[in-house]
């Protein structure tokens, strides 16, 4: 979550105004978890899935773990990424 503070004039006290810029939606029941898992197993990253479905990376990872899917670590993710780039 990002929160921005705005103060139009420096050194003059103003009413504090905060704006929530971006908040990932909580994971909901309307997502097709089976399709999400298929995409992950096919090589999609947690990050790309979180951007596509507009939920946090943690929510995606937690969902995969709860469903018994091995979540790739950083090394595994990098190997997969490089393997996919060399196949093009």
C-alpha positions in Angstrom: 0.0 0.0 0.0 1.3 3.5 -0.8 0.1 6.6 1.1 1.1 10.0 -0.2 1.2 13.1 2.0 0.5 16.4 0.4 1.5 19.8 1.8 1.0 22.6 -0.7 3.0 25.3 1.2 6.1 24.4 3.2 6.5 25.5 6.8 2.8 26.4 7.1 0.7 24.0 9.1 -2.1 22.6 7.1 -4.7 20.0 7.6 -3.0 16.7 7.0 -4.3 15.2 3.7 -3.4 11.6 2.8 -4.4 9.7 -0.3 -4.3 6.0 -0.6 -2.6 5.5 -4.0 -2.7 1.7 -4.6 -4.1 -1.1 -2.5 -4.2 -4.7 -3.9 -7.7 -6.2 -3.6 -8.1 -9.1 -1.2 -8.3 -12.4 -2.9 -12.0 -13.3 -3.4 -14.1 -16.3 -4.3 -14.7 -15.0 -7.8 -11.2 -16.0 -8.9 -10.8 -19.2 -10.8 -8.1 -20.8 -8.5 -7.7 -23.9 -10.7 -6.9 -21.7 -13.7 -4.5 -19.6 -11.6 -2.7 -22.7 -10.4 -2.5 -24.0 -14.0 -0.9 -20.7 -15.1 1.6 -20.8 -12.3 2.6 -24.4 -13.0 2.9 -23.5 -16.7 5.6 -21.0 -15.7 3.8 -17.7 -14.9 5.4 -15.8 -12.0 3.6 -14.9 -8.8 4.3 -11.3 -9.6 2.7 -11.5 -13.1 -0.3 -13.3 -11.6 -0.7 -10.7 -8.9 -0.6 -7.9 -11.4 -3.1 -9.7 -13.7 -5.6 -10.5 -11.0 -4.9 -7.3 -8.9 -4.2 -9.1 -5.7 -1.1 -9.1 -3.6 1.8 -11.5 -4.3 1.4 -12.8 -0.7 -2.2 -13.7 -1.4 -1.2 -15.6 -4.5 1.6 -17.4 -2.7 -0.5 -18.2 0.3 -3.3 -19.6 -2.0 -0.8 -21.8 -3.9 0.6 -23.1 -0.7 -2.8 -23.8 0.8 -3.7 -25.8 -2.3 -0.5 -27.9 -2.0 1.5 -26.2 -4.9 5.2 -25.8 -4.4 6.0 -22.0 -4.6 9.2 -21.4 -6.5 12.0 -19.7 -4.6 14.0 -16.9 -6.1 16.6 -19.2 -7.7 14.0 -21.4 -9.2 12.2 -18.4 -10.6 15.3 -17.0 -12.2 16.2 -20.3 -13.8 12.7 -20.6 -15.2 12.9 -17.0 -16.5 16.2 -17.5 -18.2 15.1 -20.8 -19.7 12.0 -19.2 -21.2 14.1 -16.3 -22.6 16.6 -18.7 -24.3 13.8 -20.7 -26.0 12.5 -17.6 -27.9 
